[in-house]
Amino acid sequence: MKTFSLRHKILLAVLPVIIISLCTIAFIFYTYVRVTFIDNKLADMEKNAIQHSTTIDMWFNLLAERLQNAARTKQVRQTLSKNEPIANYKDSLLKELHLSAADLIWCEVISPDGYGQRYLLDSPEAYSTIYVDIKHTEYYKKLARGAAAIHIAPTDNLTPSGYPIVAVAAIVPDENGNMTGILSVGIEMSDATYNTMKLYQNEVLPFVLFDTNDNPFFFSKSDLSTAGAGSEIGAAKHAAEDDSPRFTYQWDDSNKLAYTRPMPFTHWSLAVIVDEAELFAPLYTFLQNIFTTAFLFILLTVIVIFFLASWLTKPLTKFEAAISQVSTGDLSLLSIPVHSHDEIGRLARSFEYMVTNLRRISKERDSIQKQIRLSEEKYSKAFRSIPSLIALTSLKDGRYIEVNDAVYTIFGYTREEVIGLTSSQIKLWESEIDREKFTKKIQECGYVRNYMNVHCKKNGDRLRGFLSAEIIEIHDEKCIIACWTDITALKTAEDELRYLGTHDALTGLHNRTYFENKSAELSEEKQNEIGIIMYDLDGLKLINDTLGHAAGDKMLVAAADIIKESAGPNATVARIGGDEFITLLPLSSKEELASICRAVSQKADRHPIIDENIYLSISMGYALSTPSQTNFKKLLAEADDNMYRDKMSRSQHARSAIVQTIMNRLTTRNLMTAPEQHELENLACQLAKDCGLSEQHITEIKLFSQFHDIGTIAISDYILLKPAGLTTEERKDIERHAEIGHRVALSSPNLTTIADWILKHHEWWNGGGYPLGLKGEEIPLECRIIAIIDAYAAMTSHRPYREAMPLAAAIAELRRCAGTQFDPRLVALFIKKLTAKTSL
C-alpha cells in the first residue's frame, strides 16, 4: 500500500480547500460578471433600439407634419384643381419635405373620389403619369375618416434596387378645411433614406423594421435581408411572447439575439440584432483570463505550499529518518539535526536521550546475548557432537522432541525421520519387554543408569549399548533426557579378546591357555579315561623358509581342519605350538584314539600342500589316562614321546619330498637352457680341475653348480626378472636366497655337503658380498669358482630383460671385477682357459 509523507498530506489537505474556495469565488464572480455583462449588453441593445425607433418615429412624424404643410400649399391645391402635373413642383416639394430626389419614389395627388395621377419621380420620363384606384387602400379609408397624416404600411412593391417603399399621405383641404384630395409620397427605405434620418450617426447594432403584422420589411445590413434570414426573423418575432421585448433565432449555425422596441407613431416595431458569439466573446475572453489567472494562482499556491510544507516538515523529516534508522536496529545515531525550539525540537532531544539509553541497554543486551549465544553454541555443539545418542522425549507419550547427530551416525536415521515419532514407531528397541521395563523403572525412580539393552539400526543391524536417563521438566512438561552409548564395538572387542584368549587366530582352534584350563577342569573333576593325542606338522619350517609363511599358514590351516574334523564334536582340539596340535577326549578309549589317528593320517596323505607330489605329513602320538594315572603332565609326556617316535620315522621322508619338489621347481624355473646349464657345469669342473681339486670335490662342485641358487625358489619372479633397478627392499629379498638355500640344503641328505657353499657363494673377494661379509681366502675355493662361472654364464646367456653379451665384453667385465668381486688369480686362470678354448 502506497504511503504519503506529511508534506504530501499537507498538500492534499490544503489544496482541495484552496481549489474549492477559488472555484467558488470564480463561480460567484463569473455569475456576477455574467449577469452584469448581460444586463449591460441588454441595456445597450435597449438603448440602441430606443435610439433607432425614436429617431425613425420622429422622422416620420416630422415628415407627416411637413407633408400636411405641403398639402395646404397653393401649388398643391392648384395642381389638384387644375389637374396640373405635380412634377412641376417636385423641387419645391422635396424642399418642403426636406428630402432628396433619391429618397422620393413617387408623388401623387388623388381626388376624393379615389382617382388620381401618380407621378414617378425616378422615371426616365419625368412627366409620366399612372392612373390608380386608391379607394380601397387602407390609408384612403383612414384619411376619409378625418385622420390628419398617416404612416401607411409598406407596399408590396419594391424598387429596382430591392428596397421597400413606404407611403405617407395627407389630405389636401380647401379653404374651409374640407378634403379636396389626397397628397401622398412614396419613400424608398434605403441607406440614403436612413442617412437622411441621421440614423447612422448613432447606429451601434444592426436592426430590422417590422410592420404591424410583424413582417420584417427593412434590414440595416445586407446579411439580414436575405430571404432565409428574413423568414427566420419573422418566425422568431411571431413566436416570441407579446410581453417579452427579446427573442432569439438561429441562422447560419449561430444564435442571434433580438431586442424589439415599439414605434407608437408608425405602429411599427424595431429590433436590434446581435450575434450571441460576438455578444459574449468579451465575456468568454474575460472568463478565460480569469481561469488562466486562477490556474496560475493555484500552481503558484501549490509551489508555495510545497516549499512551505517542505520547510515546515523538514525537522519532522530529519526526525523521521532518525526514527527509521533506530527502527532498523542501528543505534549509532549520536544526535538529530533538529535545532528548533518548538515541540518537535523538544521531542527530538527526548528521542536522543532515549537512543542513548537504548544504546547502553543494547550493549548490555548484546553482551548478555553473546554470552547466551556462546553458551548455547557450546552446549549445542556439545549436544550435537557427542558420539553417544542424546535424545529428549516426552514422558507422556514417548515422542522424540530433540535428538543429536548421533541418531544418524549410529542408527542411520535423520533428525526429521525421528522427531515427532516414538521409539516403538521406528522400532528402535529390539525387545519391547526391555523397553517396558526401562519405562517402568524410570517412572518409579526418576532416573536410570547404565541400562544394558539392544537397539536396532535403520537397516536392521543390532547394536548393544548402555542407556542412562533422567526425568526433567521443560516448559511445565515432564520429559526424559536419555543418553545411549554404543558398546557394540567394545563388546565385540571383548568377545574377540575373549575368543583370542582361548583360540588360535590362524586356525580357529583353541589355544594352549584354553587347553591348560580345560585340562585343569578335567583334573579337578577326576574323570577316568581321558585321551590325549599330540600332533606335529612335518616340514613346516622348510615350507616357511622356501615357499614363504603364506604357504606355511595354508599348511597349518589344512592340518587344523583335518584334525578337528577327525576328532569329533566331543573333543577339544587346540594348537599349543607353532606346528603342534593336541586333542583332548574325555571318556575315551585307546581304540577311539587309534581310530582318530588313522583318520588324520589318511586325510593328510590325500591333501597336497605344494603340488600333487607333496602331501601333508603329520606326526602323531596318543596317551590314555587310567584311574591310577591321572597326572596330566605325565600323560602329556607320554603322548609327546609317542609323537616323536612317529616323527622320527616320517619327518625325514617329508623333508626329502619337499626338497625334491623344490629342486624340481628350480630346474623348471632355470633361465638357462639345458646346453647352457651343461656348459656351466663343464666350465666349473674344468676350473676346479685346474685348481688341483680332487675328483670328489669336482663331483660336489658339479652338484653345487646345479643347486647353488636353490634359495631363489622363495623369491618372486617379479623381482628376479625385473628389468629396471631393484629397490632396497627388493635387494634385501634377493640377498635372502643364500640363507634360504642353506636351510633347504641342510634339510636334504643329498645337499648337506654343499649347504655351507650355498650360504657363501655370494661373498666378494674384497668383503663386500653377503650374507657374512667374508673376503679373500675366507671364502671357500668352491664358492669363488662358482661365483666366476655363475657371473660369466649370466652375462653370456639370454635373459628376458636383456640380450646376451659378447664374449669379449664378458671377459672385460670379469677383468674389471677381478680383485673386488672375484678372486683375481681364478679370473686370470678362467680367462686363459676361455682364450685357449676359443682359439681352437
N, C-alpha and C positions, 0 to 999 in steps of 0.2 A: 504494500500500500504506500502511495507516494505521500510524503510528509512535506509540510511547508514550514519555512523558517518564520521567526517572529516578524522580520522585515516584510515578508510576503503577506503575512496575516494582517499587518497594519495597512498595507496597500489594499488588500481585499476588503478590509473593514471601512477604510476612509473613501476609497474610490467610488463605491456604489452611492454613498451619501452625496458626494460631490457631484457625481454624474446625474443622480436623480434631482438634486437641487438645481443644477444648471439646466437640466431638461425642463423642469417645472417653470423656472424663471423664463427660459426661452419660449416655452409654450404660452405662458401668460403674456410675455412681451409680444410674441407673434400674434396672439389673439387680439391684443390691444392694437397693435400696429395695423393688423389686417382690417379690423373693424374701422379704425380711424382712417386708414387709407381708402377703404371702400366708401366710407361716408364722405370723405373729401372728394373722391372721384365722382360719386353720385351728385354731390353738391356742385362740383364743377360742371357735370353734364346738365344738371337742372339749370344752373346759371346760364350755360351756353344756350340751352333750349329756350329759356325765358328771353334772352337777348335776341335770338333769331325770331321767335314768334312775335315778340313785341315790335321788333323792327318791321317785320312783314305786315303786321296788323296796322301799325301806324302808317306805313307807306300806302297801303290800300285805302285806309281811312282818309288820308290826305289826298290820295288820287280821286276818291269819290267826291270829296269836297271840291276839288278842282274841276272835276267833270260837271258837277252841279253848277258851278260858277260859269263854266264854259257853255252849259246848256242854256243859260239865261242871257247869253250874249246876243247881240243884234244879228251878227252874222249867221248864227245857228238858226235863229228864227226865220231869217230871210231865206237861208238855204232850204229850210223846211217848207216855207210858204211859196217861194218862187221856184222851187224844185231845181235849185242850182247845185252844181256838183260841190260836194263838200271838200273835194280835193283842192279847191281853190283856196281853201282856208287851212290847209294842212299845216303849214308852217306856223300860222298863228295859233292853231290848236295845240300843236306839240309844245309851243312856247308856253301856252296857257297851262298845259298839263305837266310841264317840266319834264318832258320825255324826249328822247332822241328818235330819229327816224328808224333806228334799228330796233327800238323797243315796240313800236306800234305796228301791228299787223294789218288791222283794218280800222276803219272808222265808218260808222253808218248812222243815218238819220232815218227814222221809221215813223210813219204816220200812225195815228192812234188806231186805225183800222187794222193794223198789223202788217201793212205792206209798205215796203220802202226800198231804198237803194243802199248797197254796201260798196264802199269804195276800197279796193285793195291798195294799200299804200305801197306795198313792196312789189306790186306787179310791174312788169316792164312797161305796160301801158298805164300811164298814170291816171287816165280818166275812165278806165274800165269799170263797169258797174255790174252789180249782181242783184237780182231781184229775189228777195227771200220772204218767206212767210214766217212771222215770228209770233203769231197769235197763240200758238200752242207751247211756246217756250216758257220755262219756269220763271225766268226773270221778268217776262212781259206780264205774266199774271201778277207778280208781286208789284210791279210798277202800276198796274191798273188798279190795284187795291189802294194806291196812295202812298206807297213807300217812297222814300226820298231817293237815296242812292243804294244800290245793292251790289254785293260781290257775288258774282254768278260762278257756279262750279265750272271747272274747265271743260271745254268742249271735247268732243271725241276726236276732233281733227288735230293733226299735228302739223307743224311747219315742215318744210322740206328738210330742215336740219334735224328734225326729230324732237324738237322741243314742244311741250304742250302749250295750248293757248288758253288764256283766262280773259273772260269778258267782264267789263264793268259798264254799268248803264245808269243813266239818269233821265228824268222826264224833262221835256222841253216845255216850260209853262208859257202861257200867254201873259198879257199884261194883267189879267185878272187872276192869274195863278192856276189856270186850268191847263190840263195836259193837252198839248197840241202835237206832241210826238215824243219820240224817244231818241236820245243820243247815246250811242254805245261805242266802245273802243275794244279792240282785241289786242291783248298784250302778250308777246312771246316770253314765256318763262325761261329765259336763257341766262347765261352767265352775265351777259351785258345788262340784263334787267336787274339782276341782283347786285351788280356793280352800281347800278343807278340807285338801288335801295341802300347802298352803303353797307351791305351785309358782310362783304369780305374783309372789311376793316376789322371786324370783331370776330370773324369765324375762327373757331378753335377745332371743332369737331364737325365731320360731315353730317348732313341732316337730310330728311325726307319730309315732303309735304303730303298730307292725306286729305282727301276731300271729306265731305260729310258722311260718305259711305265707307270711310276708312280705306279708300283705294289710293294708293300712292300715285301721285302724278308729277312730282318733281323730285329730282335727285341732285344733290350738290356735287356728287362725284360720279364719274362715269361707271366705276365698278359697282355702284349701287343701282344703276339704271338698267342693267341687263334684265332680260325678261325673267330669267330664273330668280335673280336676286329680288326683283320687284315682287314676284308672286310669293316668295318666302317671307318678305317683309309684310306683305298684306295679310297673308295667312296668320303670321305670328301676331299682328295687330288685332285681327278679329278674335283670335284665341285668347288674348290677354283679358284679364278681368277689367271690368269697366272702371273700378276704383283704383286700379294699380297703374301708376304712371310708367312702369317699366315692363318690358317684355324682352325675351331673348329668342334668337333663332340661330340656325346653323347654316352656314354657307361656305362652300369651298373648304371643307374639312376644318373649319374654325368656328368657334362660338362667337356670336355677335350679341352685344347688349345695346338696347334702345331705350331712350328716355323721352317720353312724349309730353307735349305741352299744348293745351287747347288754345285756339285763337278766337276770342269772342266775336270780333267784328266780322271776320270772314267765315266763322263756323268751321274753319279747317282745324287740323291739328298738325303739330310739327314734332318730329322725333329725331333726336341726335343719335348717331350710330357710332359705336366704338368696338374694336376687336378686343375680346377679353384677354387674349395673349398679350396684346400691346398694352391693355389697361393694367394687367398685373405684372408685366415684365419688370418694372422698377421694384415691385414688391418681392418678386422672386429673387432679383439681384440682391435686394436688401437682406432677404432671408438667407440667401447663400452666404453673404458676407457674415451674417450673424452666426450661422452654423460653423463656418470656417473659423471664425474667431473663437467660438465655443470649443471646437475641436483643438485648436492650438492652445487654448487656455487649459483644457483638460490634459493635453500632452505635457504642457509646461508644469501643470499641477502634479502629474504623475512623476515627472522627473524630480521636482522639488520634494515631493513626499518621499520618493525613493531615497534620495540623498539624505533627507531629514530622518527617515526611518533608519537608514544605514548609520547615520551619526548617533541616533538615539539607541540603536540596538548594538552598536559596536562594543560597548562594555559587556553586554549580555552575550555577544558572540564569543568574545575572549573568555568569558566565564564559562560558557557552554563548551568551548574547546578544552578548557582545563578540566571540566567535569568529565568530558568524553575520555580524555587522557587517563584520568584517575579510574574511570569505569572499566577501562581495559586492563587495569591492574598495574599501570605504570605510575609509581609514586615518586618519580624523580622530580616532580614539579616542586620548585622552591618558592615561586611567587606567581601571582596572577597579575598581568599588566593592566589592571583596572585602577585608575587613580582618582576616580570620582569620590565625592564625599556624601553621596546620597545612599539610599537603601542598598543599591547594587554594590557600591564600594564597601559598605559595612558587611554585606553578605559575602563578598569576595575575601575579605580579611578573615571572617569566621571560617570560610572554607579552607583558607591556607592553614589556619590553626588546626582544623580538623585533619587536613592532609598530613601535617607534621606529626600529629598523634597517630594517624594511620600508618605512617612510615615507621614510627617507633614500634607500634604494635605488629606491623608486618615483619620487621626484622626479628622481633621476639618470636612471632609465629613461624617464620622461615627457619629460625634456629631450632625451635621445637619440632617442626615438621621434618627438618633434616635429621634430627636425632631419631624421630619416629621412623622416618624412611630408612635410615641406616639400620635401625633395629629390625624393621620389617624385612629389609633386604637380607640382613644377616640371618634372621630366623627363617625367611623364605628360602634362601639358598641352602641353609642347613636342612630345612624340611624337605626340599626337593632333591638335594644331592645325597642325602643319607642312603646308603646302599640297601638298607632294610626298608621294608614296606611300612609306611606310616599312613594310617587311614583314620578318618574321622567319620563315625557312623552315628545314626540316630538310635538311641536306646529304645525308642518307642516302636519303630517298625524295621529297624536294621538297615535303612537306606544309607548308601555311601554319600557323605556330604563333601568330602575332600580326600584326595589321595596324592601321594608324591609320585615322582617319576619312576620309582622302583616298580610300580604296578606294571609298567611296560617292559622294563629291563628284566624283571624276574618272571612275570606271568604272561607277558605278551599282549596285555590289554592296554588300550589308550585310555586316558582320563575320561574322555567323552563316553566311552563304552561302559564305564563303571559307575560314574556319578549318577545318582538317582535310582540305581538298582540295589538289590540286596545280594549278599554272598550266595544265597540259595539260587537266585535267578541266574547268576553267572556260573553256578556250580563250582565255587571255589573250594569248598570243603570236600574232601574225598568221602568222609563219613559224616552223615547228618547226626548221628548219635554223638560224635565228638563235638560237633557244633552246639548241640543242645546242652551237653554237659558244660561247655565253656560259658554259654549264655547264662545258665542257672548259677554257676559259680560266681560270675562277676556281679549278677544281681544280688546275690547273697552277701558277698564280701565287699563289693565295690571296686575290686581290683583283682587281677590275675597276674602271676609271674611265671615266666618260662613254661608255658603250657605246650607240651610236645604234641604236634599234630602233623597231618599230611594235607597239603593243598595241591590243587591241580592247575596246571598251566592251561592257557587257551587251547593249545594243541593236544591236551590230554595228558602230558607228562606229569609224573608225580614228583612233588618236592616236599622234603621234610624240613621242619623248622620249629623254632621256639616262638610262642606268641605271648606277649605281655600287654596288658590293657588296664585301663583305669577309667572310671566314670567321672566326667567333668560336666560343667553347666555352661552353656553358651546361649546368651540371649533368652534366658529363662527356659531353655530346653536342655534336657539331660542327653548327653552324647557320650560315646565311647571313643577314647583315643587309644589306638592299638598300634603296636609295633611288632611286625613279624620278621624274624631273621631267618634267612635261608641257611640251613646247616646241612643241605644235601651233599655239597662237596665235602664238608667236614666229616659227615657220616660215611660218605663213600671212601674218603681217605682213611678213616678209622677202619672201615671194613677191609680196605685194601691193605692197610698196615697189619691188621689182624690176620688177613689172609696171607700176606707175605711173611708174617711172623711164624706161620705154620706151614707155608707152602713154598715150593721152589718156583721162582719166577719163570724159568725157562720151560720146564716140563709140566708144571701144574701139579706135580706130586707133592706130598707132604715133605717137609724138610727135616733135618736132623733134630732140631729143637722139638718139633711135634713128636717125632719118633721117641725121643728120650722121655717126654712127658707121658706118652701113651704107654711106654714100657714101664714107667713108674706106676701108672694106674693099674696095669695088669699085675704087677708085682704085689701091690697092696691088696688086690682082690684075691691073690693066691690061687689063680686059676691053674688047673693042670693042663698038661699037653699044649703048650704054647710053641708054635712052629716059627722058625726064622729062616729066611732064605737070603743069602748075600749074593750080590751081582757085581761084576766088574766088566766094563766095556773095553774090549781089547782094541789096541791100535788107535785110541782117541788122540793121544799126544802126537803121533805121527801124522794123523789126518790134519790136526790143527796146524802143525808145522809146515806141512807141504801144501795142503789144499785150503788152508785158512780156517778161522774159527767158525765161519758160517757153515762150512761143511761139517765141522765137528758138532756144532749145535744141532744141525739137522740129524746127525747120527744119534745124539743124546735123546732128542725128542722121539725118534723112531724106536729106540730101545725102551724108553719110558712107556710108550703106548703099548708095546708088546708085553712088557712086564705087568702093567696094570690090567690089561685085557686078560692075561692068563691067570692072574691071582684070584679073580672073582670078586663079588660085591662085599664079602665079609672081611676081606683082607685090608690091611693098612700098608700102603706102598709109599716109600719115601726115598728121596735122593739124599744120601748122607755124605757125599763127597763129590769130587769133580767127575769121576767116572764110576762111582759106586752107588748102588741102589740096594734097598732092603725091603723085604716083605715080611709083615708080622701077621700071623694067622692064629687066633685063639681057638682052642678046642680042635686042633688039627691032628693029623697022623702022618707017619713017615710016608705012607703010600700017597697021601694027598700032596705032600711036599715034593715027592719024586715026580708025581704027575704034572705038577706045575712047572718043574724044571724041564721036563721033557717038552712040554708045550712051548715054553720060552725058546728052547733050543731049536725046535722045529720051525717056529715062525721066524727066528733070526736067520736061520740058514736059507730062508726063502726071500729075505728082504735085502736087496742090493743097496750099497751105500755110495759107490762111485759109478760103477757100470755093472753090466751083467756078469762080470768076472769076480767081483769082490762083494761079499755079503757081510751082514752084521756077525760079529763074533762076541758072545757074552760068556764070560766065565762065571760059574755058579757053585754055591755050596750051601747046604742047609743043616739045621740042627733042631732037635725037638726036646723040649723040657719034659721032665718026669716029676712025679710027686716028690722025689728025693732030690731033684736037681732043678731049682727054680731061680738060680742066680743068673741074672741077665748078663752080667759081664762074662761069665764062663760060657754062657750059651752063645753069645756073640763071638767069643774067641773060637769056639768050636766051629761055628758056621764059617768064620773068616778063614780058618785053616783049611777047611774042606774046599772053599772057593779058590784059595791059592794053589791047592793041589790040582784043581781042574784047569787053572790058568796056566800052569807050567806045561801042560800037555797041549794047549791050543793057542797060546798067545804068540809064540814064535811063528807058528804057521800063519796066523793072521797078519803079523807084521810083514812076513815074507811076501804074502799075497798082495799086500798094499804096495810094498816097494816095487814088486814086479809090475804092477799096473802103472805105477808112476814111471818106471823105466820105459814101459811100452809107450806111454803117452809122450815121454821126452823124445823117443825115437820118431814118433809120428809128427811131433812139433818141430823137429830139427829143420833149420832153414837151409842146410846144405843137402845136396843130392848125394846118393849112395857113392858114386865115384869120388865126389869131393871129400866125403867123410873117409873113404878108404885111403885117399891121398893124404889126408891129415894124419891118419894113424901111421902110415908108412914113413912120413916125414918125422914124426915123433920118435918112432922106433929107430930110424937111422941116426937121428941126432943123439939119442941115448946110447946107441952102439958106439958112435964116435967119441962119446964122453967116457967110454970104457965100462959101462954098466953091464951087469950080468944078464943072462937070458931071463932069469926070474924077474929081475927089475924091468926088463924090456916088456915082458908079458903084462906086468902090472901097469906099466906106462900105457900100453895099448888099451887096457880096461879104463885107465884114468882118462885117456883122450876121448873115450866114448861117454863117460858119465861125470866129467868134471863140472858141467853146468846143470846137474840134476836138480839143483835147488831152484832153478828158474821156473820149475813146474808151478811154484806158488806165486809167480809174477804174472800179471795180466798181459795179454797180447798187446793191449793198447800202449803200455809202456815199452815193451820190448821192440815193437815195430814203429814207434813214434818217429817221424822224420825230423821234427824240429828238436831243439834243445830241451833237455829234461829240467823240470823244476827241482828245487831242493828236496821236496818230499818224494818225488818220483825217483831221484837218485838214491835216496836212502832205501827205498823199496828194492831197487836194483842191487844194492850192496848187501842186502839181507840174504841173497840167494846162496852165498858161500856158507853161511851158518846153517841155513835150512838144508842145503845139500849134505853138510857134515852130519846132521842129525839123521837124515834119511839113510846115509851110508852106514852109520852105526847100527841102524835097525835091520840091515840086511847082511847076512853072513857072507854073501858074495862080494860085498863092497866094504867090508870092515877095514881091509888092509889099505884102502885108498881114502878112507874117511878124513885122515889128517891132511892129505894133499888137497882134497876138495875144499877144506877150510882155508888153505893158504895159497891157493893158485892165483889170487888177485893181489898178492903182495908185490910191492915195487922194490927194485934194486936200491933206490935211494930212500926207502922207508915211507913213501907217500901212498902206499896201497892200503888195502883193507882186508880183513877186519882187525888184524892185530897190530899193524904198523911195523912189520918185520922189514929188515933190509939186509942187503948183501948176502953173505954166506948163511945168515939165519934162516933164509928161505930155503926149503928143501930143493935139491937139484931138479927133482921131477917137476916141481911146481914151476921153476924157472924155465925148463924146457917147454912145458905145455903153454906157458904164457907167451913165448915167442911164436910157437906153432899156431896157437889159437888166434893171435893177432894177425899173423900172415894169412891164415885161412879166411878170417873175417874181411881183410882188405881185398883179397883176390876173388872172393865169391860174390855173386849177385845177391842183393838184398831188396826187399820191396820198396825201401826208401832211398836206394842209390844203386848205381851200376858198379860192377867190379872194377878195381883199379888195375892199371897195367903193372907188369912185374917190376919194371924199373922204378915206378912210383912207390910200390910196396917196399922194395929194398931200401929206397931213400928214406922212407918213413921209419923203417927198423933202425937204420943207422942214426937217424935223428934222435930216437928214443933210447939208444944204447947208453947205458950209464945212468939213466934216470928211471925208466920203467923196466928195462931189460938188463940182463947180465951181459956186459959188453963182450966178454970172451965168447959166450954162447952165440951172440948175434953175429960175430965175425965168422965163427965156425959154420953157422947156418947159411950165411950169405955165400961163403966159399963153396958150400955144398950145392946151393942153388945155381951158382955160376957155372960150376963144373957140369952140372946136370943139363943146363940149358945149352952149353957149348957143344955137348954131344948131339 
